């Protein structure tokens, strides 16, 4: 739908990279002129395949739609290799959207997991009005039913801010450890495959 991308473009970023894997969406992006927008780079493929072609970013938004918790965790593990220190990360927080209790638990889990990687995460409560019955007509699954949204905003600590109380990886050489090693994209690829 391009909602995030249109909002990002309105801010006039120095550069804007979009990774898209769905062929129909890719064709639609080209039909709508995204390939000719200034300072906008389009990368076709899944994020896992695109990692070697990506650089360092000031901000990353990850659309989790269509991916599960395992893919989300793998993406989070490579964030330290993709974000500049002080960089921000957010994602579509639609996990467990059928249960307020589980949704809140997932948010707490995410905050703790990102903390281990050196990202401080907070959730800003945003009031919203889910569509009524008419708004869901033709949609196979309702992906949002709550009257508020927990907007995640995570910031990568500057190297001197990394907390000493952060627990080590459960196993040496784990994904989070690989993502923290120097050499950006190579380590990101290793972390995603690990």
C-alpha positions in Angstrom: 0.0 0.0 0.0 3.0 2.3 0.4 1.6 4.1 3.5 4.9 4.2 5.4 6.9 5.0 2.3 4.7 7.9 1.4 5.1 9.3 4.9 8.8 8.8 4.8 9.1 10.5 1.5 7.2 13.5 2.8 10.0 14.0 5.4 12.6 14.4 2.5 15.1 11.8 3.6 18.7 11.8 2.2 18.0 8.3 0.9 15.1 5.8 1.1 15.6 2.1 0.4 12.6 -0.1 -0.1 12.9 -3.9 0.0 9.9 -5.6 -1.6 9.4 -9.3 -2.4 5.9 -9.6 -3.7 5.9 -9.4 -7.6 2.5 -7.7 -7.8 3.5 -5.0 -5.3 6.8 -4.6 -7.1 5.0 -4.0 -10.4 2.6 -1.6 -8.7 5.5 0.3 -7.2 7.0 0.8 -10.7 3.7 1.7 -12.1 3.3 4.4 -9.5 6.8 5.8 -10.3 8.7 4.8 -7.2 11.7 3.8 -9.3 12.1 7.4 -10.5 11.7 9.2 -7.2 14.8 11.1 -6.1 17.1 9.4 -3.6 14.9 6.3 -3.6 16.4 2.8 -4.1 14.2 -0.2 -4.8 15.5 -3.7 -4.0 13.5 -6.7 -5.2 13.5 -9.8 -3.0 13.0 -10.9 0.6 15.0 -9.0 3.2 17.0 -12.1 3.9 18.2 -12.1 0.3 18.7 -8.4 0.2 21.0 -8.1 3.2 24.3 -8.2 1.3 23.1 -5.2 -0.8 22.1 -3.1 2.2 24.2 -0.5 4.0 23.8 1.4 7.3 20.6 3.3 8.0 19.5 6.1 10.3 16.0 4.5 10.6 14.4 1.2 9.6 10.7 0.2 9.4 9.9 -3.5 9.1 6.5 -4.5 7.8 6.0 -7.8 9.7 2.8 -8.7 7.7 3.1 -12.2 6.3 6.1 -13.2 8.5 6.1 -15.0 11.8 8.0 -14.6 15.0 11.0 -16.6 13.8 11.5 -14.2 10.9 11.0 -11.2 13.2 13.6 -12.5 15.6 16.1 -13.1 12.8 15.5 -9.6 11.5 16.0 -8.1 15.0 19.3 -10.0 15.3 20.7 -8.2 12.3 19.6 -4.7 13.3 22.9 -3.8 15.1 24.7 -4.4 11.7 22.1 -2.3 9.8 21.5 0.7 12.1 23.9 3.5 12.7 24.5 4.2 16.5 21.5 6.3 17.6 19.5 4.9 14.7 15.8 4.1 15.1 13.8 1.0 14.4 10.0 0.4 14.2 7.8 -2.3 12.8 4.2 -3.1 12.2 3.2 -4.4 15.6 0.5 -6.8 14.6 1.6 -9.9 16.4 -1.1 -11.6 18.6 -3.7 -8.9 17.5 -6.5 -11.2 18.5 -5.8 -11.0 22.3 -4.9 -7.8 24.2 -3.1 -9.8 26.9 -0.9 -11.8 24.4 -0.3 -8.6 22.3 1.0 -6.8 25.4 3.1 -9.9 26.4 4.7 -9.9 22.9 5.5 -6.2 23.2 7.2 -6.8 26.5 9.1 -9.8 25.1 10.2 -7.7 22.1 11.4 -4.9 24.3 13.5 -7.4 26.3 14.9 -9.1 23.2 15.9 -5.8 21.6 17.5 -4.7 24.9 19.8 -7.6 24.7 20.9 -6.4 21.2 21.6 -2.8 22.5 18.3 -1.3 21.4 16.2 0.6 23.9 12.5 0.1 23.0 9.4 1.9 24.1 5.8 1.6 23.0 3.7 4.7 22.4 0.0 4.1 22.8 -1.8 5.5 19.8 -5.7 5.7 19.8 -7.2 4.3 16.7 -10.6 3.2 15.4 -10.7 -0.1 13.7 -13.0 -0.3 10.7 -16.5 -1.4 11.2 -18.1 -4.4 9.4 -18.2 -2.5 6.1 -14.5 -1.7 6.3 -13.6 -5.4 6.5 -15.7 -6.5 3.6 -13.6 -8.6 1.2 -10.8 -8.9 3.7 -10.0 -12.6 4.5 -8.6 -11.9 8.0 -9.0 -9.0 10.3 -5.5 -7.9 11.2 -6.4 -5.3 13.7 -9.3 -5.2 16.2 -8.1 -3.0 19.1 -9.0 0.6 19.8 -5.4 1.5 20.4 -2.1 0.6 18.8 1.2 0.1 20.6 3.7 1.9 18.3 7.2 0.5 18.8 10.1 2.9 18.8 13.6 1.4 19.4 16.9 3.3 19.4 20.3 1.6 19.0 22.5 2.6 21.9 25.7 4.5 21.1 28.6 2.1 21.8 29.4 3.9 25.1 25.8 3.5 26.2 25.6 -0.3 25.9 24.5 -1.6 29.2 26.8 -3.9 31.2 23.9 -5.7 32.7 22.8 -7.1 29.3 22.8 -10.9 29.5 25.2 -12.7 27.1 23.9 -14.8 24.2 22.5 -18.2 25.4 25.1 -19.9 23.2 28.5 -18.5 22.0 28.4 -17.5 18.3 24.6 -17.0 18.4 22.7 -14.7 16.1 23.0 -11.6 18.4 26.7 -12.1 18.8 27.3 -12.4 15.1 25.3 -9.2 14.4 27.5 -7.3 16.9 30.8 -8.3 15.2 32.4 -5.7 13.0 32.0 -6.0 9.2 28.3 -5.1 8.8 26.6 -6.8 5.9 28.7 -10.0 6.0 27.8 -10.5 9.7 24.2 -9.6 9.0 24.0 -12.3 6.4 25.6 -14.8 8.8 23.2 -13.8 11.6 20.1 -14.2 9.3 21.2 -17.6 8.2 22.3 -18.7 11.7 
